[in-house]
Structures are given as structure tokens and as C-alpha cells.
Amino acid sequence: MADRDDLKTNYLKGRGAQIQPANRFLKQEVVAEHIEGLDEPLVTDERTKVFMEQPRKIVNKITSPDLNNMNSANPYQGCEHGCIYCYARNTHNYYGFSAGLDFERNIIVKPTAPALLKKHFENKNYVPEPVMFSGNTDCYQPLERRYRITRSMLEVCLEYKNPVGIITKNSLILRDLDLLKELASQRLVHVMVSITSLKDELRLLLEPRTATYKNRLHVLKELSKNNIPAGVMIAPVIPGLTSEEIPRIIEAIAEHGALAVGYSIIRLNGEVKTIFRDWLNKNIPDGAEKIWNQIKECHGGQVNDSRFGTRMRGEGKIAESINQLFKMAKKKYISGRSMPEYDSTLFKRPAKEGQQLNLF
């Protein structure tokens, strides 16, 4: 790994992406091609900006067979965590932003999400099934501390007794232990903590504004101690960079009470390909080519992969060796553990104000 002192002097600390790939949907963009021709340099505001959105719905059906046709609800678009590999970066193009720096400093907030979730549950044709928070971006990213949208959505799930799944890499989830405990007592919640590596120096480069890995293990321990079903997603596994850590990660999470573990191999679709390659060259110049080629080897010679059935696990010798390493470690450390089944039979629509039950 390159020493931070060897990086370019204009490296943006605290950000994952260091570039702004063009938005393919926009015909024009502002650039500084000939700075010597300007009276003043082009100034860019690096602070996080918040944009409010009023969507028509909050629950989206994901039909991918790789994701078990889950329902996804995302109170935020864009993510301050700044994870360099995040597949959700590409979705920022649809809002007129870049998948690069814009993704982590221009955050879209959906304040009406709890009301929209209620509306979804009130639909007379709705059949109760789990809703996943963070199907796209982390529902416990830093802005949640201020807006508390995720907490309000959890309150809605508890009110309607609807199962909910959460995946996060932020220790802010412990703020909501009271709700999670009540949901767990009725088999209405699963939590997956995302862990990519146990090396915090690497974490600062890969995921600059996330909780430390010690804090994530603490989250796992606290959830388990409070009987809240929790597991870990090792995602993404990066061949040649984090893949060898799989056994150590699974051993550590087993010691902290994990009931389940899964993984997926990195894939660099859309603009994430350009962003990640730039990150590799700047942070791991000596190993960049090796890592890049190993990623390609896992996806049939490409770093991107959209094929159902193979995109999450990859193919070829490297992908198979990662799969075997994962299976052996899982069998050794987490054998016999599993998440409890959700209980969808408890779902009920609360009586509306002024509505009386006919008891006779």
C-alpha cells in the first residue's frame, strides 16, 4: 500500500472517489481545461450538500434472482460513507450528479419515507413480506443522526408488525436498540453488518467515513447480546487485496455472536470501473495491475458483470478458491448457526383514529 505522503498533494482526505466522471445523461459539464486562461481558479465546494426529494413511493421490488426478489426501501440516495467500490454510485446519474465525488457529497434525503411506508402497508392488496432497508445506500449513514428517517421507518414496521431487514456499516444503529429489541422479540427483524477487512488503515482508504472495524464488531456483539438476530456480509471481497482475510473475519464475527455470514465478489459496473481504477492507481500503485487482473479473471475477462447467477460469486479459478476459503471458514466457525425465520403472520393495520370495531 502506498504511503499517504506519496499520494498527490491534492488528494481529498475523507473522500473515497477522487474524480468526477461525466454523467452520461448530461450533454454539458463544467471543466477547467486551461487554468492559465482563467483569472481565478475554478472553485469547488467540498462540503456535503443536502437535497430534499418527495418521491411517489418508497418501497421498490427488486426482481433479481440473486437477491431473492426482495423489497427495498432507501431513505437516502448517495452516501457520505464514500465507499470506493459502491455499486449504488451509478444511480446518482439519474439525479443529474456524477457517480464520483457527487455521490458522497450531494445527498438526497426523503423526509416523507415513513408516511410512504405506511401508505404501502395500507394498500388493500398488500401481502406482508420483509422490506430491506439499505438495498441501495446505507440507511444509517451520518445524516441519519440529524433526520432520524430510518428510526421513524422502523417505528412504522413495528406499528404494522411487518418484517424488516437492515444492512449497515455504521454504529449509529445502536441508537435504535429499543425498537430493534421489540421487533426481534416478535421475529420481525434481521440485521447484517457489512465488513470488508479487519485492517483499519485499509478501511480508511476503501470506506473513509464509516465506523472502524472494531466498532462494527462491537455493534455485532451488542445486537447479539440483546437477542437481535445479526450476521455479517463480507462485501465486496476484493481479490488480491482483502480475499485472504476471509477466515480471520469469520472467526472474529463468530466470537462476537454472528448467526450468519455471506459474501460477494467485487464487480465494477458503469462509472465505478473508472472511479475504482483511479483509486487503485493512487493508493496501491505497486499492486494495482495485479488486483485489476484478478478482478477481471473473476468475471470472464471483464471487471464488470451483470449476469444473474455469476455476478455475485464470479467464476474461474480465483473465484472458486475464494468460495472454498469461505466455505471452510464458515464450517469451522459458524457451523450450525442460522437466522430465525421472519414471522409475517403478525401483520396488522392499526385502527384509524375515530374508527370503532364492531363487536356484535
N, C-alpha and C positions, 0 to 999 in steps of 0.2 A: 504494500500500500504506500502510495506516495506521501512524503511528509507534507503537512499542511503549508509549511514555509515554501515549498517548491511549487505550489499552485500559483496560478496567475494572480496578480495583485488585486484584480477586480472581481475575484471570486466572492459570490454573495453568501456570506455565512448565515446559517439559519434557513436557507432555502435549498431544496433538492435540485430542481431544474436551474440551470444557469443560462438558458437561452429561451427565445420566444419563436418557436416555429410558426410559420404563417398559417393562418386559418384558411383552410381550403374553400370555405364558403364565402369568403370575402374577396372582392376584386381589388381592393386597395389596402395598403398598410403604410404606417409611418415608420421610416427608417432614417438612419444617419449614415449615408454612404460616403459623403465627402465633408468630414467635420471641419476641414480647413476653410471651407467656404461659408461656414456659419459664424455669425458674430458671437453667439453664445452656444455652449454645448446643449444637446437635446437632453432635457432633464426628465428623468423617470421617477415617479413616486413609488418607493418600495414598500410603503405601508400597506397593511391589509385593508381592503375596502369591502363594505357590506352592501349587497343589493337585495331588495325585497322582491319576492315573487308571489303571485296569487294564482297557484295552479288550479286546474279544474278538479283534479283528483290527486291522491297521494299514494294509493296502492297500485302497483303495476304487476301484471302477471308475466313472469319470465318463463318462456316456453322451452328453454334449453334443457335437453335431456341430461346434460352434465350437472345441472343444478336442481334436479327433481321437480321441475315446473313450479318453483317456489313463487310466493308473493313477496314483493319487495316494497319497502317504504323508506324514502330518503328525505329527512327534514332539511338537509343541506346539499347543495351542489358545489363542487370544488372542495378543497380540503387544505387547511393550514398545516397539516402534518407534513406535507411536501414529499411523500414517498416517491422516489425517483422512478419506480417501476409501475406505478399505479395505472391499471387499465382504464380507470374512470377518467383519466386526463382527456381522452379523446372526446368525451361527451361535452366538454366545455366549449368545443367548437360550435355546438348548436345554440349557444347563448351569445355568440359573437366574440368569444375570447380565444386566446391561444391555449394550447394544451400544455405549454411550458410554464413560465412564471405566473401567468394569469391564473392558472388552475389553483395555485396555492396562495394567491394574494387578492383575488377577486372572488369572494364567497357569496353564493346566493342562498338566502335564508327564506324558509317557507313558514311564516308565523301561523298560517291557517291550517297547518298539517293536522293538529289534534281534532279540529272540527271536521276536517275532511275524512279523517279516520272514522269518526262517529257516523258520518253520513254513509260511509262504505258499509259499516256494520248494520246500519238501519235499513239497507236495501232489502226488500222482502224476499228477493231471490238469492240472497247471500247464504252460502253454505260455509259454516265455520271451518277454517283451516289456518295453520300458522302463518304469521306475517313476519318477514325478516327485516329488521332494522339494519341498515348499512349494507344493503345489497350493492350499493354503488360507492358512496363515500361514508366515512366514519360518523356515526350519529353522536359520538361523544368527543368530537373534535373541539378545540379550545373555545369556539364561540358558544357552545352549548352551556358553558358556565354562566354566560350572560342571558341567553334566550330561553333556556330550560324547555325547549320544544320536545326533546326526547323524553324528558320526565313526564310532561303532560300527555304524550302519546302512550307511555306506559300506564298512566292513570286511566286512560280510555280502555286499554286492553284489560286492565283489572276490573273496571266497571262492567264490561261486557263479557268477562270471563273468556276472552279469546286468546289462544296460544300465541306467543311471540318468541322470536329468536333474535339474538343480538350477536354481532361480531365487532370487536373493537380492539384497539391497541392503546387506549387511554385509561389511566387510572381514575378518571372522573366518574366512571361507572359506580365506584364505591359510594358516591354521594347518594345513590338511589337504592341502597341496600334494603331500606324499609319496604319499598314496593317490590323489589325482586324476591325478598323472603316470602311475602304474601303470595305472589304469583307462583313461586316454587312449591309452596305448601299445597297448591291445587294442581300441580303438574302442568303449569301454563307457561313455563319459560325455560329456554336453553341459552347459555352464553358460551361463545367461542372467543378466546383471546388469541390475537394474531401475534406470532413470534417468528422472526426471520433468522435471527442469530443471537448468540449469547455474548457477543463481543460488542461492548458499548461504543468503542471507537468506530467500529464499522456502522453501528446503528446511527450515530450522529451524521454520517455521510449518506446512508441509504434513506433514513427516515428522520430528518433533522429536528422536527418539532413533536416528536412522540415521547411517550413515557419510556424511561430506561427499562432494560430487560429485568432488572431486579424488581422494579415496581410492578411490572406485568406479572411476574411470578408471585409477588405479594397479593395482587388482585386475585389471582387464581386461588391462592391459599385462603383468602378471606371469603371468597364465594363458596368454596368447598366447606369451610368451617361453618358457614351459615346454611348449609344444605341446599345451596343453589347449584343445580347441575351445570358444570363447566368443563370445557375441553379446550383444545388448542388447535389452531390451524398454522402449520408451518408453511407460510405462503408469502412470497413465492420462494421456492428453492432455486438458487442460482448456481448452476453447475460451475465448479472450479472456484467458487467464492464462498458459498455457505453450505453446500451439499454435504461436506464432511462432518458438519455439526449435528446432523440429524440424530444420531444416538445420544449425544450429550443433551440435546434439547428434550428429547422424550424422557430420558432419565430424570432430568430436573423437573419437568412438569408432573411426572408420576409422583415425585416426592412432595409436590405441592397440591396433590389431590385431583388432578385431571381425570375425568371419566372417559374421555375420547380424544383422539388425535387424527388429523388429516393433513394432507399436503397437496400442493400443486406446483408444477414447474413453471418458471417464468416464461412468458411469451410477450413479444414486443410488437403489438399491433399498432397500426396507424402512426401518429406522430411520436408515440412512446419510443419507437425504434430510434429516431433521431436524438431524442432527449437522453435516452439511456446511453447511447454510444458516446455522446459528448461527455456525459458524466464519467463513463469508464476511462476515457482518454485523459481527463483532467485529474482523476483521483487514483486510478490504478494503471498508470501508463505502461508499466512493465508487464502486467498480466492481462491487459485489455484484449489483445488479439486472441489469446488462449481462451479466455472466458467467452468472448464473442463466438468463437468457432464451436465451443462446446454447446452453447445455446442453439446454434444452427443445427448441430448434429442431433439434437433432441426433437427437431421439428422438420425433418426431411430436407435439410439444407437451407432452411429459412429461419429467421428469428421470430417471425410472426406465424400464427397458426390459428385458424378459425374452425377447424374440423371438429365436429362433435365426436366425442369418444376418445380422441387423442390429444386435443389441445391442452387439457389439464394435466395429463400424465406424461405426454411426449412419447417418443418411440426411438428405437435404436439401442445400442449397447450402453450408452451413458444413462439414458432414461431408465433402462432396465436395472442397471446397477443401483441407481438411486431408489427405485422401487423395492429392490431386495433389501437394501440397507434399512429402509423404512419399515418393512415387514418384520425383519429380525428384531429391530429395536422395540417395535410395538409389542411383539410377542413376549419379549424379555421383561418389559417394564409395565405394560398396561393390559396384559392378558386378563380376560375375564371381566373387565370393566365396560360399562356402557351407559349411555344417557337413558333416563326413563322415558317412556312414551308420553307424548303430549296427551292431554285429556280434552278433546273437543266437545265432549258431551255436556259440559257445564255452561256452554254459551247461552246467554240470555240477553234480551233487550230490556233495559231498565224501564219501569213505568214512567211515562212522561208526566210532568207537573200537571196536576188537575185531572189526570186520568185515574179512574177508580176501577178496581176489579169487581166483576160481577160474581158474588159468592153464592148466588142462589140460581 
